[in-house]
Amino acid sequence: MSNKITIIGGGNLGTAIAEGLINSGFTLPSNITITKRNIETLLPLADKGVNISTDNIKAVQFANYIILAIKPFQAKEVLQQIQPALNNKILISVVTGLWIKDIIETIGNNFTVFRAMPNTAIAIQESITCISSCNATEQQTKFVENLFNQLGKTVFIEEKLMDAATVLGACGTAYAMRYIRANIQGGIEIGFSAKVASLIAAQTVKGAAELLLQKNTHPEQEIDKVTTPKGCTIAGLNEMEHQGFSSSLIKGLVTSYKKIVNDM
């Protein structure tokens, strides 16, 4: 049973996790079970060797790492359903807005629980996944970290920062997309076709992000490398700042955060 994984919930997120673990070679497809009421959409995974099932209880019994990837409104019912089979299992919740305390209130406090928040880039194994835990050993923590590292990058945070992480890491995808879209529109205005502008804008953002990740530098260090005295880069940056570029982005982040906190 060691290191076998069951994913409760075969929606977009659950299937993305399964596919990422298979594609990365993290585990054999036969070590993964995934459940869904309608398993027809899971048949491509079955063709790869993944076990598919409509029975959550049996699926939980199959593995010792259980990933909960369902809708928030389903969480309490499903947790109550699988609770008798959770003995000696490690539960990993990727359910949006479901706090560890909520899980413990439902299943009891004698379990190891992880809460993980990936973003939509998990579909291409480029997620940033923020993780918190309760009652976890070092070995269990290492396994979960390694699991999500197959799907991008991970960072362990205090659970109280999960709402902030949602804004920065999940909503942040939309903010980045909006910047790219504006960059494309500007590219079209200065002469490029939409297709070429899209390629240049997307690859430029990808390259900029990789510079920070691989060199571990501060953004300003990389900005300094392309801003020459009286040059076009600094002229454009200054105009963006005059128009409130940085302040509007910060205000947007804070507004999203307040929305999450106030709606709880």
N, C-alpha and C positions, 0 to 999 in steps of 0.2 A: 504493500500500500504506500510505501515511502515515496513522497514527492509526486504522487498522483494528484491531479487537479480536476475539480468539478466546477463548472460555471453554471450557476443558476440564473437563467435568462439568456436566451439566444437571439437577442435583438442586435442592433448595430454595434453597440459597445461590446457585448459578450462575444459576438462572432469576430470582431476586430482583435480582441485579446487572444482568442483561440488561434486565429490565423497568424498573428504576430509571433506567438510562442512556437508554432510549427515552422514558420519561415526562418526564424532565427536559430532553429535547431536546439532550443532550450530543453525540449522534451519530445519524446515520441508521440505521434498522434494518438496511439493506443492508450497513452497515459492521461488523456483528456476526455472528460465527459461533459456534454453541454445539454441543457434542457430547455424545452419550449413546449407550449401547448400544441402548436402546429409545427411539427418537425419537418414539413416539406421544404421549408426554406433552409433547413440545415443539411439537406442531402449532399450539397457540394462538400461540406466538411466530412460527412460520413464517407464519401468517396476517397478522401485523403486518409481515412483510418481513424477518425475521431468517433467516439461513442456518442450517439445521440439518444435522447430519452424524453419521455413526457412525465417520468416519475421522479420527483425531486428527492424523495426519501431514499430510494435506491441509489440515485446519483450521489447523494451525500455519503452514503455508506461505502461507495467505491473509492473515495479519495480522502486524504487528510488535509488538503488545502481547498477550502470552499470559497469561491469568488461569487459574491452576490451582486448581480448586474441586472436588476429589475427596476421598474418604475417606483418612485417614492411611495405612492399610494398602495402599492402591493406589499411593501416591506413587512409590516406588522403581521399580516396574515401568513406570509411565506416563512418568516422567522418562527412563528408559533408552530407551523407545520413541520419544519425540519429540526426544531429544537431537540426532540428525543434522540435524533440520530447524530447530534453534534458532539457527543462525548469524545474528548481527545482530538478534536478537529481544530484547525485554525481557520477562522472566518475572516475573509477580506471583503469589505463592502466598498463598492464603487458607486453606491446609490447617492445621487445628488441630494444634499441637505440632510442626510441621515447621520446624526451624531452618534458617537460611540455610546454615550449615556443612554440614548434611545434604544440601541441594540441590547445593551445590558439589562435595561428595564424589562425587555421582552423575553430574553433567554436566560437571564441570570448572570452573575458576575464571576462564574467559575470557568470562563472561556477566554481564550486568546483572541483578541479582535484587532484587526487593522482597518483603518479607513484610508482609502486611496482616492485621489481626485486627478484623473488624467484629463487631457483635452482631446479635441477631435483629430489632432494629428496622430493619435494612436493608430488610426487606420493605415498609416504609412510608416509605422514604427518610429515616429518622430515626436512623440508626446513629451511634455514635461508633467510628471506625476508627483504630486505632493502627498506625503504619507504621514499618518499618525498611528499610534498603537496603544494597546492596553494589555497588560499581563503577558508581554512577549519576551521570549528569551533572545539572546544574542544570535543563536543559530536560526531561529524563526525569522528574526528581523533581516538577517543576511539573505535568507531565501527569498523573502518578499521583495527586498531591494533588487536582487538579481533578476527576479521575475519581471519586474517593471522596467528594469534597465534594458531588457530585450525589446521593449516597446518605445524606447526613447531615452530620456534621462529622468533621474529621480532626485527628490530632496525631502528629507525628513523635517517636519515642522511641528510646532505645538498645535494641537487641534483648534485652539482658540483663533488661530490664524487662517483656518480653512476658508472662511468667507472672503478674507483678503486675497487668499491664493486663487479663489474662483475668479475674482475680478482680474488679477494680474495674469493668470495662466490660462483661463478658459475664455472669459470675455475678451482678454487681450488678443486672442486670435482674430476676433471680429475687428478690433481696433487696427491691427496690422493689415488686415484685408482692406479696410477703408483707406489707409494710407497708400497701399499698393494701387487701389482703384484710382485715387486722385493722381498718383504718379503716372498711371497709364493715360488718363485724360490729358494731363499736361504734355505727355509725350506725343499724343495725337495732334495737339495744338501746334507743336513745334515741328511737325512733319512726318512722324512715323505712322505706319498703319497700326490698327488696334492689335493685330497679332504680334507684330514685332515689338511694339511698346509693352505688351503684356510680358513677353519673354524677357526683355531687358529689365523691366521693373522687378519681376519676381526673382530672377537670378541675382540681381543686385542686392535685394533684401536678404536672400539666402546667404550670399557671400558675406555680407556685413555681419549677420548673426554668427556665422562660422568663425569669423575673425575674433569675435569676443569669446566664443566658446573654446576655441583651440589655443588662442594666445593668452586668454585670461586677462585681457586688458580692459581699461575703462573706455567707454564710448568716446570721451573727449580726446583720448590719445589717438584713436583712429581718425577722428575728425581733423585733428591737427595735421595729419599726414596728407590730407587732400585740400587743405585751405592755405593757399599761397597769398602773400600780400597783394592787395588790390585785385584778387582773382574773382572768377565767376562763382566759385563755391561759397565763399564768405559773403558775397553780395546776396546770393539766394538765401543763405541761412539767416542773415540779418533781417531780410524782408519777411521771412516766415515768422521770426520772433516778433517783429513789429506788428504782425497780424495776429499774434497770440497763439502761435503753434504749440509751444511747450505748455503754456498755462491752460489752454483749452483741453489738451490731452490729460493733464493732471486733474483738472476739474471733472472731466468725464470719468476717470477712474474713481475719484472720490464719490461722485454721484451714484455710480453703479454700486459701490460698497454700501453707501447709506441706504440704497434701495433694498439690498439683501438684508441688512440688519434690521431695518424698520418693518419689513414684511414678515419677519419671523414671529 
